[in-house]
Amino acid sequence: MRDRKVATRYAGALLASAKEAGVLDGVAESFAAVDAVVRDNRDLVVFLDSPQVPVAEKKKLLKDVFGGKIEDLLLTFFYLLIDKNRIENLRDIAEVFADLVEQERGVLRAGVVTAVPLAEDLEASLRDKLAAMTGKTVILEKKVDPGVIGGVCVTMGDRILDGTVRANLDRLRKQLAEAPVR
């Protein structure tokens, strides 16, 4: 991310404007679609980032490509980014905006690392327990790492719940190394 502070400021302003206008869901969906197009189209990024291209041409291209397909508020937001020379932050703003929308909706992403893929019933049980613990809707982002040996490690924001066999063995090794020997 180039400049988290700038992305957060613009994403927060867009969130507030979309909520006030009552079009948050539409803006969130449209912004995700635009972000996907921008990620897949390097020429579009180069065109929008280029200082040699006049502002009017950039706005015309955005209107031609996205006009009528995305929320008007979002198109106006893109025009603002062009006017303020912040269009190069578009992808960063999209990332922060998606996070803010999830927070607004009470959604929490939890990274889950296990030695083997989780069975569906265990996955549902873990999701339910994390939801009860946090009071939010939890989306699990699963990863398999045989190095954990067994158990599960859950990361939610800045909280880590590590119940893996590897972590327990490391703690035991440390305790044994520090234990007085007679």
C-alpha positions as CSV (number, residue, x, y, z in Angstrom):
1,M,0.0,0.0,0.0
2,R,1.5,3.3,-1.1
3,D,-0.1,5.7,1.5
4,R,-2.4,4.1,4.1
5,K,-3.3,7.5,5.6
6,V,-4.5,8.9,2.2
7,A,-6.4,5.7,1.4
8,T,-8.1,5.7,4.8
9,R,-9.1,9.3,4.6
10,Y,-10.7,9.0,1.1
11,A,-12.3,5.6,1.9
12,G,-13.8,7.0,5.1
13,A,-15.2,10.0,3.2
14,L,-16.7,7.7,0.5
15,L,-18.2,5.4,3.2
16,A,-19.8,8.4,5.0
17,S,-21.2,9.8,1.7
18,A,-22.6,6.5,0.6
19,K,-24.2,5.9,4.0
20,E,-25.7,9.4,4.0
21,A,-27.1,8.9,0.4
22,G,-28.4,5.4,1.3
23,V,-26.4,3.7,-1.5
24,L,-23.7,1.9,0.5
25,D,-24.5,-1.5,-0.8
26,G,-24.5,-0.3,-4.4
27,V,-21.3,1.7,-4.0
28,A,-19.5,-1.3,-2.3
29,E,-20.6,-3.7,-5.0
30,S,-19.7,-1.2,-7.8
31,F,-16.3,-0.3,-6.3
32,A,-15.4,-4.0,-6.0
33,A,-16.2,-4.5,-9.7
34,V,-14.2,-1.4,-10.7
35,D,-11.3,-2.6,-8.6
36,A,-11.4,-6.0,-10.4
37,V,-11.4,-4.2,-13.8
38,V,-8.5,-2.0,-12.7
39,R,-6.5,-5.0,-11.5
40,D,-7.0,-6.8,-14.8
41,N,-6.3,-3.9,-17.1
42,R,-2.8,-2.4,-16.8
43,D,-3.4,0.0,-19.8
44,L,-6.3,1.6,-17.9
45,V,-4.0,2.2,-14.9
46,V,-1.3,3.7,-17.0
47,F,-3.8,6.0,-18.8
48,L,-5.3,7.2,-15.5
49,D,-1.9,7.7,-13.8
50,S,-0.3,9.5,-16.7
51,P,0.2,13.2,-16.1
52,Q,0.4,13.8,-19.9
53,V,-3.3,12.8,-20.3
54,P,-5.6,15.8,-19.7
55,V,-8.1,15.6,-16.8
56,A,-11.1,15.9,-19.1
57,E,-10.0,12.9,-21.1
58,K,-9.6,10.8,-18.0
59,K,-13.1,11.7,-16.8
60,K,-14.5,11.0,-20.3
61,L,-12.9,7.6,-20.3
62,L,-14.3,6.8,-16.9
63,K,-17.8,8.0,-17.9
64,D,-17.6,6.0,-21.1
65,V,-16.5,2.8,-19.4
66,F,-18.4,2.9,-16.1
67,G,-21.2,5.5,-16.6
68,G,-24.6,4.0,-16.0
69,K,-23.0,0.8,-14.7
70,I,-21.9,2.0,-11.3
71,E,-23.4,4.3,-8.7
72,D,-23.3,8.0,-9.7
73,L,-21.8,8.8,-6.3
74,L,-18.9,6.5,-7.1
75,L,-18.3,8.0,-10.5
76,T,-18.3,11.5,-8.9
77,F,-15.8,10.1,-6.3
78,F,-13.5,9.0,-9.1
79,Y,-13.7,12.4,-10.7
80,L,-12.7,13.9,-7.3
81,L,-9.7,11.5,-7.2
82,I,-8.7,12.7,-10.7
83,D,-9.1,16.4,-9.7
84,K,-7.0,15.9,-6.6
85,N,-4.3,13.9,-8.3
86,R,-5.1,10.9,-6.1
87,I,-6.3,8.4,-8.8
88,E,-3.0,6.5,-8.4
89,N,-4.4,5.6,-4.9
90,L,-7.5,4.0,-6.4
91,R,-6.6,0.3,-5.6
92,D,-5.4,1.2,-2.0
93,I,-8.6,3.2,-1.4
94,A,-10.7,0.2,-2.7
95,E,-8.9,-2.1,-0.3
96,V,-9.5,0.1,2.7
97,F,-13.0,0.9,1.6
98,A,-13.8,-2.9,1.4
99,D,-12.4,-3.3,5.0
100,L,-14.5,-0.3,6.2
101,V,-17.7,-1.7,4.6
102,E,-17.1,-5.1,6.3
103,Q,-16.6,-3.3,9.7
104,E,-19.8,-1.4,9.1
105,R,-21.7,-4.6,8.3
106,G,-20.3,-6.3,11.4
107,V,-18.1,-8.7,9.4
108,L,-14.8,-10.0,10.7
109,R,-12.2,-12.0,8.7
110,A,-10.3,-14.6,10.6
111,G,-7.3,-16.4,9.3
112,V,-7.3,-20.1,10.2
113,V,-4.3,-22.3,9.9
114,T,-4.6,-26.1,10.3
115,A,-2.4,-29.1,9.5
116,V,-5.2,-30.7,7.4
117,P,-8.3,-29.2,5.7
118,L,-11.1,-28.6,8.2
119,A,-14.1,-30.8,8.0
120,E,-17.3,-28.8,7.2
121,D,-18.8,-29.5,10.7
122,L,-15.6,-28.4,12.4
123,E,-15.5,-25.3,10.2
124,A,-19.1,-24.4,11.1
125,S,-18.5,-25.0,14.8
126,L,-15.3,-22.8,14.7
127,R,-17.1,-20.0,12.8
128,D,-20.0,-20.1,15.3
129,K,-17.7,-20.0,18.4
130,L,-15.7,-17.1,16.9
131,A,-18.9,-15.3,16.1
132,A,-20.2,-15.8,19.7
133,M,-16.8,-14.6,21.1
134,T,-16.7,-11.5,18.9
135,G,-20.3,-10.7,18.3
136,K,-19.7,-10.4,14.6
137,T,-20.3,-12.4,11.5
138,V,-17.1,-14.3,10.9
139,I,-15.6,-15.2,7.5
140,L,-12.9,-17.9,7.7
141,E,-9.8,-17.6,5.4
142,K,-8.4,-21.1,5.6
143,K,-4.9,-22.2,5.1
144,V,-3.3,-25.6,5.4
145,D,0.2,-25.8,6.8
146,P,1.5,-29.3,7.8
147,G,4.1,-27.6,9.9
148,V,1.6,-26.9,12.7
149,I,1.4,-30.7,13.2
150,G,-2.2,-30.4,14.6
151,G,-4.6,-28.1,16.2
152,V,-5.6,-24.7,14.9
153,C,-4.2,-21.1,14.9
154,V,-6.7,-18.3,14.4
155,T,-5.8,-14.7,13.6
156,M,-8.4,-12.0,13.9
157,G,-6.9,-8.5,13.4
158,D,-4.3,-8.1,16.1
159,R,-5.5,-11.1,18.1
160,I,-3.9,-14.6,17.7
161,L,-5.4,-17.7,19.3
162,D,-2.7,-20.4,18.8
163,G,-3.8,-23.9,19.8
164,T,-1.5,-25.7,17.5
165,V,0.7,-28.7,18.5
166,R,3.7,-26.9,17.2
167,A,3.1,-23.8,19.5
168,N,2.5,-26.1,22.5
169,L,5.7,-28.0,21.8
170,D,7.6,-24.7,21.6
171,R,6.2,-23.5,24.9
172,L,7.0,-26.9,26.6
173,R,10.6,-26.8,25.1
174,K,11.0,-23.3,26.5
175,Q,9.7,-24.3,30.0
176,L,12.0,-27.3,30.1
177,A,15.0,-25.2,29.1
178,E,14.3,-22.7,31.9
179,A,13.5,-25.3,34.5
180,P,16.1,-25.7,37.3
181,V,17.9,-29.0,37.1
182,R,19.0,-30.7,40.4
